[in-house]
Amino acid sequence: MSFKIKRIVLDVLKPHELPIHEFAKRLGELSNVKKVDITTQEMNEKTQISRVRIDGKEIIYKEIEKKITELGASIQRVDKVTVSKPKMRSKLRRKLRKI
């Protein structure tokens, strides 16, 4: 049984050209992403460092990484990852109880 990524928190360095709300929308368009929350941590003249929290059913890290790069940003580090086992189907659960 494989674990699925449900939440990932990243520190991202991004240029000012793309507003934070557009950056969040673009990440939210990815498959299996349910929620994107971005908080700006630091800013200078050209860039900002933001904490990006992404929630979803089965987040695919490589898709997130690719999209962030396409948007002209880069992942500085992964701060947190939450994973969980997929839920068993109710029929399978009943069969296992009978055993």
C-alpha positions as CSV (number, residue, x, y, z in Angstrom):
1,M,0.0,0.0,0.0
2,S,1.5,3.3,-1.0
3,F,1.2,6.6,0.9
4,K,-0.2,9.7,-0.8
5,I,0.9,13.3,-0.3
6,K,-1.9,15.3,1.2
7,R,-0.1,18.5,2.1
8,I,3.3,20.0,1.3
9,V,4.8,23.2,2.6
10,L,7.6,24.9,0.6
11,D,9.8,27.9,0.8
12,V,9.7,29.4,-2.7
13,L,11.8,32.3,-4.2
14,K,9.8,34.1,-6.8
15,P,10.2,37.3,-8.9
16,H,7.7,40.1,-8.4
17,E,6.5,40.0,-12.0
18,L,3.8,37.5,-11.3
19,P,1.5,38.7,-8.5
20,I,1.0,36.3,-5.6
21,H,-2.7,35.8,-6.3
22,E,-1.9,34.7,-9.9
23,F,0.9,32.4,-8.6
24,A,-1.6,30.8,-6.3
25,K,-4.2,30.4,-9.0
26,R,-1.7,28.7,-11.4
27,L,-0.7,26.2,-8.7
28,G,-4.3,25.6,-7.9
29,E,-5.0,24.5,-11.5
30,L,-2.8,21.4,-11.1
31,S,-4.5,18.0,-10.8
32,N,-5.3,16.8,-7.3
33,V,-4.7,20.3,-5.7
34,K,-7.6,21.4,-3.6
35,K,-6.1,24.4,-1.8
36,V,-3.1,26.8,-2.1
37,D,-2.1,29.1,0.7
38,I,0.8,31.6,0.2
39,T,2.3,33.8,2.8
40,T,5.1,36.3,1.9
41,Q,8.1,35.9,4.3
42,E,10.7,38.3,2.9
43,M,10.9,40.8,0.0
44,N,13.6,42.8,-1.7
45,E,13.6,44.9,-4.9
46,K,13.4,42.0,-7.3
47,T,12.2,38.8,-5.5
48,Q,10.2,37.6,-2.6
49,I,10.4,34.5,-0.5
50,S,7.0,32.9,0.2
51,R,5.8,30.0,2.3
52,V,3.6,27.9,-0.1
53,R,1.2,25.4,1.5
54,I,-0.6,23.0,-0.9
55,D,-3.3,20.6,0.1
56,G,-4.9,17.9,-2.0
57,K,-5.9,14.3,-2.5
58,E,-2.8,12.9,-4.1
59,I,-0.2,15.7,-4.7
60,I,2.5,14.9,-7.2
61,Y,5.6,16.7,-6.1
62,K,7.2,16.7,-9.6
63,E,4.1,18.5,-11.0
64,I,4.4,21.1,-8.3
65,E,8.1,21.5,-8.9
66,K,7.7,21.8,-12.7
67,K,4.9,24.4,-12.4
68,I,6.9,26.5,-10.0
69,T,9.9,26.5,-12.3
70,E,7.6,27.4,-15.3
71,L,6.4,30.4,-13.4
72,G,9.9,31.6,-13.0
73,A,10.3,30.7,-9.3
74,S,12.3,28.1,-7.5
75,I,11.9,25.9,-4.4
76,Q,14.4,26.8,-1.8
77,R,13.4,24.0,0.6
78,V,10.6,21.6,1.6
79,D,9.5,22.5,5.1
80,K,6.8,20.0,5.7
81,V,5.1,17.0,4.1
82,T,1.9,15.2,5.2
83,V,1.2,11.8,3.8
84,S,-1.6,9.2,4.5
85,K,-2.7,5.8,3.4
86,P,-5.5,5.6,1.0
87,K,-8.8,4.6,2.5
88,M,-9.9,1.0,2.1
89,R,-13.1,0.5,0.2
90,S,-16.0,-0.5,2.5
91,K,-16.5,-3.9,0.7
92,L,-12.9,-4.7,1.3
93,R,-13.1,-3.6,4.9
94,R,-16.1,-5.9,5.5
95,K,-14.3,-8.8,3.9
96,L,-11.3,-8.3,6.1
97,R,-13.5,-8.1,9.3
98,K,-14.9,-11.5,8.4
99,I,-11.5,-13.2,8.2
